[in-house]
Amino acid sequence: MGVTKTDNYLPEHNEMANLLKALAHPARVAILEYLMNINSCICGDIVKELNLAQPTVSQHLKEMKQAGIIKGTVEGNAICYCLDEETLKKLRDYFGSVLNILEGKKFDCC
């Protein structure tokens, strides 16, 4: 079996790319912001907030859960979603380090 293109990168690069890929949709960004503001919710709450069809919201939640951005717990016949704090810390640390590196740099090439 051949080497895949992702094998050429550090595990940290692949992990960050997967997280960013999972957030690369406006509905998922809106879900992230909604969960940041309310702390946890039921899928139906997101459907009402975003005015999207329930199957569409469920698919976005599934992608975000698979990437580890959110967690879900069953409460009766509904699932309560919340953000995964460890994953958010990784995103914060990554973008913090990027901003620290870029701070004060001057880009003369363009």
Number of C-alpha atoms within 10 A of each C-alpha: 3 5 7 7 7 11 10 10 9 9 11 11 12 14 13 16 13 15 21 14 13 21 20 11 12 9 16 17 13 15 23 18 13 18 17 12 9 9 11 17 16 16 17 15 14 21 17 11 11 13 10 13 12 15 10 12 20 16 11 18 24 16 18 21 18 14 19 18 22 23 19 19 11 10 9 7 6 13 15 17 20 21 21 14 13 12 16 15 11 15 16 12 12 14 12 12 12 11 11 11 10 11 9 8 8 7 7 5 4 3
